[in-house]
């Protein structure tokens, strides 16, 4: 959610980020990949009134029409990044932000066409917010430029859903586990991505409490080993 007074500052941030990332060594562009990297990943997050209702679509406050109109300034930053730097923008629905739940994602799809910005969907965020990752990856196939993989520990997820808790505090309680040890069906996701002929990049993530991150490399390695074993 963007204050009008902050718009120019955010355009300057787009300049700062894009001028930096275009200097990075280029990633390999896969055959069939719609847009080359790097991407400008646009995330709305950081509001107490939404962070404490992350994962609870029936309890979360929605933006007013005026607030939503400011949210669609995403178009301005995306067009700026593309025309000035050749950087593709992708919108990343995030738990605890004002683009989290299915009604908000669908509304954004209607108002921001794919030629302006794509989507970066996150399997863990989708599940946390009561959406089926397989279904949503399929429904957004023609808007999907980038994907994040996470997994959800079902026992910990069910516990934090009974609490009034911020998303990253829930991560500190172990709601995110390494891929293959949680509830998300990655075998079905693998089949789906082949069916929709997805050739974009995937980032494997695991949100952790930075005070408890000693096993991060081990866990990410296990995630990669699991994904490779099932055919990724």
Order of alpha helices (4+ residues) and beta strands (2+ residues): alpha-beta-alpha-alpha-alpha-beta-alpha-beta-alpha-alpha-beta-beta-alpha-alpha-beta-alpha-beta-alpha
